[in-house]
């Protein structure tokens, strides 16, 4: 297996973990993000170690992962500090 393919598979696993976390969070389940944090850190370290020309090919997958992480962060923030509920006029 090529290094690029291996890193790409790790990116896919990380993306899958983010999607699972988002689904669980949406159902109200409390989640532990430490495993996800470790996976993301490992993937980033692998990408940094790649030659520049090989790493460029991973940009779309990295951008997707970043967008998924941003959406997860928004969900966590909303859960930690939910928007105020509008009071009804009585």
N, CA, C and O atoms as a printed pandas DataFrame, in Angstrom:
     atom_number atom_name residue_name chain_id  residue_number  x_coord  y_coord  z_coord
0              1         N          UNK        A               1    0.842   -1.173    0.000
1              2        CA          UNK        A               1    0.000    0.000    0.000
2              3         C          UNK        A               1    0.890    1.241    0.000
3              4         O          UNK        A               1    1.867    1.319    0.746
4              5         N          UNK        A               2    0.541    2.201   -0.842
5              6        CA          UNK        A               2    1.332    3.425   -0.903
6              7         C          UNK        A               2    1.061    4.283    0.326
7              8         O          UNK        A               2    0.018    4.159    0.968
8              9         N          UNK        A               3    2.004    5.143    0.639
9             10        CA          UNK        A               3    1.864    6.027    1.795
10            11         C          UNK        A               3    0.660    6.944    1.619
11            12         O          UNK        A               3   -0.094    7.178    2.564
12            13         N          UNK        A               4    0.484    7.459    0.416
13            14        CA          UNK        A               4   -0.635    8.356    0.155
14            15         C          UNK        A               4   -1.966    7.641    0.374
15            16         O          UNK        A               4   -2.893    8.205    0.956
16            17         N          UNK        A               5   -2.054    6.418   -0.086
17            18        CA          UNK        A               5   -3.286    5.645    0.097
18            19         C          UNK        A               5   -3.539    5.386    1.578
19            20         O          UNK        A               5   -4.679    5.453    2.039
20            21         N          UNK        A               6   -2.494    5.095    2.311
21            22        CA          UNK        A               6   -2.629    4.849    3.745
22            23         C          UNK        A               6   -3.123    6.111    4.467
23            24         O          UNK        A               6   -4.014    6.038    5.313
24            25         N          UNK        A               7   -2.546    7.250    4.133
25            26        CA          UNK        A               7   -2.961    8.516    4.750
26            27         C          UNK        A               7   -4.402    8.830    4.356
27            28         O          UNK        A               7   -5.182    9.303    5.183
28            29         N          UNK        A               8   -4.752    8.575    3.123
29            30        CA          UNK        A               8   -6.118    8.808    2.660
30            31         C          UNK        A               8   -7.105    7.943    3.439
31            32         O          UNK        A               8   -8.188    8.408    3.795
32            33         N          UNK        A               9   -6.741    6.698    3.704
33            34        CA          UNK        A               9   -7.606    5.824    4.495
34            35         C          UNK        A               9   -7.749    6.351    5.919
35            36         O          UNK        A               9   -8.829    6.285    6.505
36            37         N          UNK        A              10   -6.669    6.866    6.467
37            38        CA          UNK        A              10   -6.735    7.447    7.812
38            39         C          UNK        A              10   -7.633    8.686    7.819
39            40         O          UNK        A              10   -8.365    8.919    8.781
40            41         N          UNK        A              11   -7.575    9.468    6.758
41            42        CA          UNK        A              11   -8.464   10.627    6.631
42            43         C          UNK        A              11   -9.928   10.180    6.576
43            44         O          UNK        A              11  -10.793   10.800    7.194
44            45         N          UNK        A              12  -10.197    9.117    5.845
45            46        CA          UNK        A              12  -11.559    8.596    5.751
46            47         C          UNK        A              12  -12.043    8.106    7.119
47            48         O          UNK        A              12  -13.192    8.342    7.490
48            49         N          UNK        A              13  -11.177    7.430    7.863
49            50        CA          UNK        A              13  -11.545    6.961    9.205
50            51         C          UNK        A              13  -11.839    8.148   10.126
51            52         O          UNK        A              13  -12.805    8.127   10.888
52            53         N          UNK        A              14  -11.009    9.169   10.048
53            54        CA          UNK        A              14  -11.228   10.362   10.869
54            55         C          UNK        A              14  -12.550   11.021   10.506
55            56         O          UNK        A              14  -13.309   11.426   11.387
56            57         N          UNK        A              15  -12.825   11.129    9.227
57            58        CA          UNK        A              15  -14.074   11.722    8.767
58            59         C          UNK        A              15  -15.271   10.909    9.256
59            60         O          UNK        A              15  -16.293   11.472    9.650
60            61         N          UNK        A              16  -15.141    9.601    9.229
61            62        CA          UNK        A              16  -16.202    8.723    9.720
62            63         C          UNK        A              16  -16.430    8.926   11.218
63            64         O          UNK        A              16  -17.570    8.918   11.683
64            65         N          UNK        A              17  -15.355    9.104   11.964
65            66        CA          UNK        A              17  -15.477    9.354   13.399
66            67         C          UNK        A              17  -16.189   10.681   13.670
67            68         O          UNK        A              17  -16.991   10.781   14.598
68            69         N          UNK        A              18  -15.897   11.685   12.866
69            70        CA          UNK        A              18  -16.553   12.986   13.024
70            71         C          UNK        A              18  -18.041   12.849   12.743
71            72         O          UNK        A              18  -18.866   13.383   13.485
72            73         N          UNK        A              19  -18.386   12.147   11.689
73            74        CA          UNK        A              19  -19.796   11.974   11.339
74            75         C          UNK        A              19  -20.534   11.204   12.438
75            76         O          UNK        A              19  -21.671   11.537   12.772
76            77         N          UNK        A              20  -19.898   10.190   12.993
77            78        CA          UNK        A              20  -20.504    9.424   14.085
78            79         C          UNK        A              20  -20.711   10.320   15.301
79            80         O          UNK        A              20  -21.761   10.269   15.941
80            81         N          UNK        A              21  -19.723   11.130   15.616
81            82        CA          UNK        A              21  -19.837   12.052   16.751
82            83         C          UNK        A              21  -20.991   13.024   16.527
83            84         O          UNK        A              21  -21.744   13.318   17.455
84            85         N          UNK        A              22  -21.129   13.516   15.321
85            86        CA          UNK        A              22  -22.222   14.449   15.018
86            87         C          UNK        A              22  -23.582   13.777   15.175
87            88         O          UNK        A              22  -24.515   14.368   15.718
88            89         N          UNK        A              23  -23.691   12.532   14.694
89            90        CA          UNK        A              23  -24.959   11.805   14.832
90            91         C          UNK        A              23  -25.293   11.586   16.304
91            92         O          UNK        A              23  -26.428   11.805   16.728
92            93         N          UNK        A              24  -24.303   11.155   17.079
93            94        CA          UNK        A              24  -24.540   10.915   18.505
94            95         C          UNK        A              24  -24.925   12.196   19.227
95            96         O          UNK        A              24  -25.841   12.205   20.049
96            97         N          UNK        A              25  -24.230   13.261   18.920
97            98        CA          UNK        A              25  -24.517   14.544   19.555
98            99         C          UNK        A              25  -25.924   15.009   19.204
99           100         O          UNK        A              25  -26.619   15.573   20.050
100          101         N          UNK        A              26  -26.346   14.780   17.977
101          102        CA          UNK        A              26  -27.682   15.181   17.532
102          103         C          UNK        A              26  -28.779   14.428   18.288
103          104         O          UNK        A              26  -29.892   14.937   18.429
104          105         N          UNK        A              27  -28.478   13.226   18.773
105          106        CA          UNK        A              27  -29.467   12.447   19.522
106          107         C          UNK        A              27  -29.416   12.753   21.014
107          108         O          UNK        A              27  -30.173   12.181   21.798
108          109         N          UNK        A              28  -28.518   13.659   21.404
109          110        CA          UNK        A              28  -28.421   14.016   22.804
110          111         C          UNK        A              28  -27.428   13.188   23.591
111          112         O          UNK        A              28  -27.297   13.355   24.803
112          113         N          UNK        A              29  -26.739   12.310   22.921
113          114        CA          UNK        A              29  -25.763   11.452   23.579
114          115         C          UNK        A              29  -24.512   12.253   23.933
115          116         O          UNK        A              29  -24.023   13.048   23.130
116          117         N          UNK        A              30  -24.007   12.037   25.134
117          118        CA          UNK        A              30  -22.748   12.663   25.529
118          119         C          UNK        A              30  -21.621   11.907   24.847
119          120         O          UNK        A              30  -21.620   10.676   24.822
120          121         N          UNK        A              31  -20.667   12.636   24.298
121          122        CA          UNK        A              31  -19.584   11.986   23.566
122          123         C          UNK        A              31  -18.228   12.386   24.131
123          124         O          UNK        A              31  -18.052   13.478   24.670
124          125         N          UNK        A              32  -17.283   11.477   23.992
125          126        CA          UNK        A              32  -15.896   11.719   24.384
126          127         C          UNK        A              32  -15.109   11.917   23.095
127          128         O          UNK        A              32  -15.032   11.017   22.258
128          129         N          UNK        A              33  -14.536   13.082   22.945
129          130        CA          UNK        A              33  -13.840   13.425   21.705
130          131         C          UNK        A              33  -12.343   13.127   21.750
131          132         O          UNK        A              33  -11.625   13.472   20.812
132          133         N          UNK        A              34  -11.861   12.499   22.815
133          134        CA          UNK        A              34  -10.420   12.264   22.939
134          135         C          UNK        A              34   -9.893   11.322   21.855
135          136         O          UNK        A              34   -8.801   11.542   21.332
136          137         N          UNK        A              35  -10.644   10.288   21.514
137          138        CA          UNK        A              35  -10.189    9.374   20.455
138          139         C          UNK        A              35  -10.137   10.097   19.112
139          140         O          UNK        A              35   -9.219    9.890   18.317
140          141         N          UNK        A              36  -11.130   10.943   18.873
141          142        CA          UNK        A              36  -11.156   11.720   17.636
142          143         C          UNK        A              36   -9.975   12.679   17.590
143          144         O          UNK        A              36   -9.336   12.839   16.550
144          145         N          UNK        A              37   -9.691   13.306   18.700
145          146        CA          UNK        A              37   -8.562   14.231   18.765
146          147         C          UNK        A              37   -7.249   13.512   18.424
147          148         O          UNK        A              37   -6.426   14.036   17.674
148          149         N          UNK        A              38   -7.065   12.328   18.973
149          150        CA          UNK        A              38   -5.855   11.550   18.681
150          151         C          UNK        A              38   -5.763   11.149   17.221
151          152         O          UNK        A              38   -4.688   11.195   16.622
152          153         N          UNK        A              39   -6.889   10.756   16.651
153          154        CA          UNK        A              39   -6.915   10.351   15.243
154          155         C          UNK        A              39   -6.567   11.537   14.349
155          156         O          UNK        A              39   -5.763   11.402   13.427
156          157         N          UNK        A              40   -7.162   12.689   14.614
157          158        CA          UNK        A              40   -6.905   13.882   13.810
158          159         C          UNK        A              40   -5.439   14.291   13.921
159          160         O          UNK        A              40   -4.802   14.633   12.925
160          161         N          UNK        A              41   -4.915   14.252   15.131
161          162        CA          UNK        A              41   -3.510   14.613   15.331
162          163         C          UNK        A              41   -2.600   13.682   14.528
163          164         O          UNK        A              41   -1.659   14.133   13.876
164          165         N          UNK        A              42   -2.887   12.389   14.582
165          166        CA          UNK        A              42   -2.080   11.419   13.835
166          167         C          UNK        A              42   -2.130   11.649   12.332
167          168         O          UNK        A              42   -1.107   11.582   11.650
168          169         N          UNK        A              43   -3.316   11.917   11.826
169          170        CA          UNK        A              43   -3.475   12.173   10.390
170          171         C          UNK        A              43   -2.698   13.423    9.994
171          172         O          UNK        A              43   -2.006   13.433    8.976
172          173         N          UNK        A              44   -2.811   14.462   10.788
173          174        CA          UNK        A              44   -2.098   15.709   10.469
174          175         C          UNK        A              44   -0.589   15.484   10.455
175          176         O          UNK        A              44    0.107   16.003    9.583
176          177         N          UNK        A              45   -0.088   14.721   11.404
177          178        CA          UNK        A              45    1.343   14.428   11.437
178          179         C          UNK        A              45    1.776   13.644   10.206
179          180         O          UNK        A              45    2.855   13.884    9.665
180          181         N          UNK        A              46    0.933   12.701    9.756
181          182        CA          UNK        A              46    1.255   11.929    8.560
182          183         C          UNK        A              46    1.277   12.821    7.325
183          184         O          UNK        A              46    2.157   12.693    6.475
184          185         N          UNK        A              47    0.312   13.719    7.229
185          186        CA          UNK        A              47    0.237   14.599    6.066
186          187         C          UNK        A              47    1.453   15.516    6.028
187          188         O          UNK        A              47    2.034   15.732    4.964
188          189         N          UNK        A              48    1.838   16.052    7.168
189          190        CA          UNK        A              48    2.989   16.957    7.230
190          191         C          UNK        A              48    4.264   16.243    6.779
191          192         O          UNK        A              48    5.147   16.862    6.184
192          193         N          UNK        A              49    4.359   14.956    7.059
193          194        CA          UNK        A              49    5.555   14.194    6.696
194          195         C          UNK        A              49    5.617   13.816    5.216
195          196         O          UNK        A              49    6.660   13.374    4.734
196          197         N          UNK        A              50    4.515   13.986    4.498
197          198        CA          UNK        A              50    4.501   13.627    3.076
198          199         C          UNK        A              50    5.271   14.652    2.247
199          200         O          UNK        A              50    5.337   15.827    2.608
200          201         N          UNK        A              51    5.852   14.202    1.137
201          202        CA          UNK        A              51    6.423   15.173    0.196
202          203         C          UNK        A              51    5.311   16.108   -0.296
203          204         O          UNK        A              51    4.157   15.701   -0.430
204          205         N          UNK        A              52    5.671   17.340   -0.555
205          206        CA          UNK        A              52    4.701   18.366   -0.921
206          207         C          UNK        A              52    3.787   17.938   -2.076
207          208         O          UNK        A              52    2.577   18.153   -2.012
208          209         N          UNK        A              53    4.342   17.343   -3.117
209          210        CA          UNK        A              53    3.532   16.977   -4.277
210          211         C          UNK        A              53    2.506   15.892   -3.928
211          212         O          UNK        A              53    1.413   15.878   -4.495
212          213         N          UNK        A              54    2.840   14.994   -3.013
213          214        CA          UNK        A              54    1.875   13.964   -2.600
214          215         C          UNK        A              54    0.817   14.566   -1.678
215          216         O          UNK        A              54   -0.361   14.220   -1.768
216          217         N          UNK        A              55    1.235   15.454   -0.803
217          218        CA          UNK        A              55    0.305   16.081    0.124
218          219         C          UNK        A              55   -0.749   16.930   -0.569
219          220         O          UNK        A              55   -1.886   17.014   -0.107
220          221         N          UNK        A              56   -0.375   17.558   -1.675
221          222        CA          UNK        A              56   -1.328   18.399   -2.419
222          223         C          UNK        A              56   -2.546   17.605   -2.874
223          224         O          UNK        A              56   -3.654   18.136   -2.941
224          225         N          UNK        A              57   -2.335   16.341   -3.183
225          226        CA          UNK        A              57   -3.447   15.500   -3.636
226          227         C          UNK        A              57   -4.465   15.229   -2.541
227          228         O          UNK        A              57   -5.583   14.802   -2.826
228          229         N          UNK        A              58   -4.093   15.471   -1.301
229          230        CA          UNK        A              58   -4.993   15.224   -0.177
230          231         C          UNK        A              58   -5.781   16.467    0.240
231          232         O          UNK        A              58   -6.601   16.403    1.156
232          233         N          UNK        A              59   -5.539   17.584   -0.421
233          234        CA          UNK        A              59   -6.196   18.836   -0.038
234          235         C          UNK        A              59   -7.726   18.723   -0.026
235          236         O          UNK        A              59   -8.335   19.178    0.942
236          237         N          UNK        A              60   -8.382   18.149   -1.034
237          238        CA          UNK        A              60   -9.850   18.055   -0.972
238          239         C          UNK        A              60  -10.341   17.256    0.237
239          240         O          UNK        A              60  -11.314   17.652    0.880
240          241         N          UNK        A              61   -9.693   16.158    0.547
241          242        CA          UNK        A              61  -10.098   15.347    1.703
242          243         C          UNK        A              61   -9.864   16.103    3.005
243          244         O          UNK        A              61  -10.675   16.021    3.927
244          245         N          UNK        A              62   -8.763   16.836    3.082
245          246        CA          UNK        A              62   -8.478   17.638    4.278
246          247         C          UNK        A              62   -9.490   18.765    4.437
247          248         O          UNK        A              62   -9.938   19.043    5.549
248          249         N          UNK        A              63   -9.855   19.412    3.339
249          250        CA          UNK        A              63  -10.849   20.485    3.394
250          251         C          UNK        A              63  -12.201   19.953    3.856
251          252         O          UNK        A              63  -12.900   20.610    4.626
252          253         N          UNK        A              64  -12.566   18.769    3.389
253          254        CA          UNK        A              64  -13.831   18.152    3.813
254          255         C          UNK        A              64  -13.780   17.841    5.301
255          256         O          UNK        A              64  -14.743   18.100    6.023
256          257         N          UNK        A              65  -12.673   17.290    5.761
257          258        CA          UNK        A              65  -12.523   16.971    7.169
258          259         C          UNK        A              65  -12.612   18.236    8.022
259          260         O          UNK        A              65  -13.261   18.229    9.068
260          261         N          UNK        A              66  -11.982   19.299    7.596
261          262        CA          UNK        A              66  -12.031   20.570    8.334
262          263         C          UNK        A              66  -13.467   21.084    8.407
263          264         O          UNK        A              66  -13.908   21.541    9.462
264          265         N          UNK        A              67  -14.194   21.015    7.304
265          266        CA          UNK        A              67  -15.590   21.466    7.292
266          267         C          UNK        A              67  -16.439   20.612    8.239
267          268         O          UNK        A              67  -17.285   21.137    8.962
268          269         N          UNK        A              68  -16.213   19.304    8.232
269          270        CA          UNK        A              68  -16.949   18.408    9.133
270          271         C          UNK        A              68  -16.617   18.725   10.590
271          272         O          UNK        A              68  -17.502   18.718   11.446
272          273         N          UNK        A              69  -15.349   19.001   10.870
273          274        CA          UNK        A              69  -14.945   19.360   12.233
274          275         C          UNK        A              69  -15.564   20.691   12.649
275          276         O          UNK        A              69  -15.965   20.854   13.801
276          277         N          UNK        A              70  -15.644   21.635   11.726
277          278        CA          UNK        A              70  -16.281   22.919   12.024
278          279         C          UNK        A              70  -17.749   22.728   12.400
279          280         O          UNK        A              70  -18.238   23.349   13.344
280          281         N          UNK        A              71  -18.452   21.864   11.656
281          282        CA          UNK        A              71  -19.857   21.601   11.963
282          283         C          UNK        A              71  -19.994   20.913   13.324
283          284         O          UNK        A              71  -20.911   21.217   14.087
284          285         N          UNK        A              72  -19.086   19.992   13.623
285          286        CA          UNK        A              72  -19.100   19.336   14.932
286          287         C          UNK        A              72  -18.856   20.363   16.039
287          288         O          UNK        A              72  -19.531   20.338   17.069
288          289         N          UNK        A              73  -17.909   21.254   15.833
289          290        CA          UNK        A              73  -17.612   22.291   16.827
290          291         C          UNK        A              73  -18.839   23.175   17.072
291          292         O          UNK        A              73  -19.119   23.552   18.209
292          293         N          UNK        A              74  -19.562   23.500   16.008
293          294        CA          UNK        A              74  -20.778   24.304   16.156
294          295         C          UNK        A              74  -21.822   23.564   16.982
295          296         O          UNK        A              74  -22.494   24.158   17.825
296          297         N          UNK        A              75  -21.952   22.264   16.734
297          298        CA          UNK        A              75  -22.915   21.464   17.488
298          299         C          UNK        A              75  -22.529   21.388   18.964
299          300         O          UNK        A              75  -23.387   21.492   19.840
300          301         N          UNK        A              76  -21.254   21.208   19.232
301          302        CA          UNK        A              76  -20.784   21.154   20.621
302          303         C          UNK        A              76  -21.039   22.493   21.302
303          304         O          UNK        A              76  -21.505   22.537   22.440
304          305         N          UNK        A              77  -20.732   23.581   20.606
305          306        CA          UNK        A              77  -20.944   24.911   21.171
306          307         C          UNK        A              77  -22.416   25.154   21.478
307          308         O          UNK        A              77  -22.750   25.710   22.524
308          309         N          UNK        A              78  -23.289   24.742   20.576
309          310        CA          UNK        A              78  -24.725   24.906   20.797
310          311         C          UNK        A              78  -25.191   24.083   21.987
311          312         O          UNK        A              78  -26.055   24.516   22.750
312          313         N          UNK        A              79  -24.627   22.914   22.141
313          314        CA          UNK        A              79  -25.008   22.047   23.263
314          315         C          UNK        A              79  -24.526   22.629   24.588
315          316         O          UNK        A              79  -25.219   22.552   25.603
316          317         N          UNK        A              80  -23.330   23.213   24.563
317          318        CA          UNK        A              80  -22.766   23.778   25.778
318          319         C          UNK        A              80  -23.453   25.097   26.157
319          320         O          UNK        A              80  -23.597   25.407   27.339
320          321         N          UNK        A              81  -23.867   25.856   25.168
321          322        CA          UNK        A              81  -24.499   27.151   25.391
322          323         C          UNK        A              81  -25.675   27.285   24.428
323          324         O          UNK        A              81  -25.582   27.993   23.426
324          325         N          UNK        A              82  -26.791   26.602   24.732
325          326        CA          UNK        A              82  -27.910   26.624   23.793
326          327         C          UNK        A              82  -28.488   28.032   23.634
327          328         O          UNK        A              82  -28.421   28.851   24.550
328          329         N          UNK        A              83  -29.055   28.297   22.458
329          330        CA          UNK        A              83  -29.647   29.619   22.231
330          331         C          UNK        A              83  -30.799   29.833   23.203
331          332         O          UNK        A              83  -31.463   28.871   23.587
332          333         N          UNK        A              84  -31.047   31.064   23.606
333          334        CA          UNK        A              84  -32.147   31.325   24.545
334          335         C          UNK        A              84  -33.484   30.984   23.910
335          336         O          UNK        A              84  -33.694   31.176   22.712
336          337         N          UNK        A              85  -34.374   30.480   24.733
337          338        CA          UNK        A              85  -35.722   30.144   24.279
338          339         C          UNK        A              85  -36.561   31.410   24.364
339          340         O          UNK        A              85  -36.587   32.091   25.389
340          341         N          UNK        A              86  -37.245   31.709   23.269
341          342        CA          UNK        A              86  -38.089   32.892   23.226
342          343         C          UNK        A              86  -39.268   32.698   24.176
343          344         O          UNK        A              86  -39.921   31.655   24.176
344          345         N          UNK        A              87  -39.526   33.723   24.983
345          346        CA          UNK        A              87  -40.648   33.647   25.907
346          347         C          UNK        A              87  -41.931   33.974   25.165
347          348         O          UNK        A              87  -41.975   34.871   24.324
348          349         N          UNK        A              88  -42.983   33.220   25.500
349          350        CA          UNK        A              88  -44.277   33.454   24.876
350          351         C          UNK        A              88  -45.010   34.541   25.646
351          352         O          UNK        A              88  -44.928   34.614   26.872
352          353         N          UNK        A              89  -45.726   35.384   24.913
353          354        CA          UNK        A              89  -46.547   36.397   25.545
354          355         C          UNK        A              89  -47.773   35.739   26.142
355          356         O          UNK        A              89  -48.432   34.918   25.505
356          357         N          UNK        A              90  -48.066   36.111   27.370
357          358        CA          UNK        A              90  -49.251   35.519   28.003
358          359         C          UNK        A              90  -50.331   36.508   28.160
359          360         O          UNK        A              90  -51.400   36.177   28.674
